[in-house]
Amino acid sequence: MPAVYNISIFFYKLGIRIAALFGNEKAGQWIEGRRNVFSKLSELSTSNHRLIWFHCSSLGEFEQGRPVMEKLKIRNAECRIILTFFSPSGYEVRKNYAGADFVCYLPMDNRKNAKRFAELLQPHAAYFVKYEYWHYYFHALKEKNIPLYMVSAIFRDDQVFFRWYGKFFRNMLKCVTHFFVQDNSSLKKINSLGFNNATVAGDTRFDRVVEISNDAKEFPLLEKFSAGKKVIIAGSTWPNDERILFNLKPQTSFGRHRLAEGDANLKLIIAPHDISESRIKEVENLFAGNKIIRYSQANEQDISDKSVLIIDSIGMLASLYRYGWVTYVGGGFDKGIHNILEAAVYGKPVFFGPRYQKAGEAIALIEKGGAFAIADANQMVNVLEKFSGDETDYSNSCEASRRFVYGSTGATEKILKKTSG
């Protein structure tokens, strides 16, 4: 199995290199970003400060690790934090993150890289977030008796650890000092493999979204756009999500007209997951005929009479949801939904597509009445009609979202209490 693992790693890297040669931007970033990493790390390792290593696959995992990083830094001001990413979608966005002393890509997992990495840095502890399991890095840490903690871990039956051929991967788990899992289901599954060094801490994203909501940015243009209207805030959308939003045909008092007619009481703010020029134009073409405008081109004089506003700037979404009557989170018609907690923290009903089964928070929030999975526009309209006709139903859904988020905080404190003593 080690040979199969090494071959898989080799062909993965080869595939990235080939994609880069053919102009794939992310593949190029993946390759270029890993150049000279060790020479930069050697400079960092010359300091006498205690090093704490956090590793995240991408941006979503970063947001889960961030509360732990920041509180750890506050409580141990003398420590230095090194943050590594596997994916360009995390590194390129957070390479200048002020909460870490050094940010870089994780060198590819092999015996030489892992050994060199551990010997250069000799971290006091390592925190890996959610799904990140790397054979050689884990064993390098174990050989040096460096504590390794899994943050916001999730275990499911379909993971390789639970397969008949998963012994090699289960051996990785033996290197972990403690698993901080998100829920009781994950605890039972890791226990079933014979690991009792696990605690249900919850999901650190709840702590993070509460922090964000407490410091939410204000956007005067959005205030004016939303004034007196019922606004759907759609975040992290993909083409399939956008088609659902375009096909909304409200038939109740909150909007007897299609959005395309521009005079309904219902408005839409849409923040595509990808804000490249080609994607923004794609959204504009879909909603052609609307009173539509890009955020970057809007001003106070012409925004209030528009019915569709496209967010073409980064850094707004987490504060944006508070302006909504209801919210829609994209990804549920593709690989899986994006972060619904950013919307729910503001006490807003959340809609998303049918592919949400891997998101435990989505399942829980549906059960509590704060979220709704839809397969088409008509299903969404049915719920909107209900909300419009019965204010109590709407208020109950809002409260369910708010209570769910605030009642699920505290994971960060549980982790730090056990690891930073």
Secondary structure, 3 states (H helix, E strand, C coil): CHHHHHHHHHHHHHHHHHHHHCCCHHHHHHHHHCCCHHHHHHHHCCCCCCEEEEEECCHHHHHHHHHHHHHHHHHCCCCEEEEEECCHHHHHHHCCCCCCCEEEECCCCCHHHHHHHHHHHCCCEEEEECCCCCHHHHHHHHHCCCCEEEEEECCCCCCHHHCCCCHHHHHHHCCCCEEEECCHHHHHHHHHCCCCCEEECCCHHHHHHHHHHHCCCCCHHHHHHHCCCEEEEEEEECHHHHHHHHCCCCCCCCCCCCHHHCCCCEEEEEEECCCCHHHHHHHHHHCCCCCEEEHHHCCCCCCCCCCEEECCCCCCHHHHHHHCCEEEECCCCCCCCCCCHHHHCCCCCEEECCCCCCCHHHHHHHHHCCEEECCCHHHHHHHHHHHHHCHHHHHHHHHHHHHHHHCCCCHHHHHHHHHCC
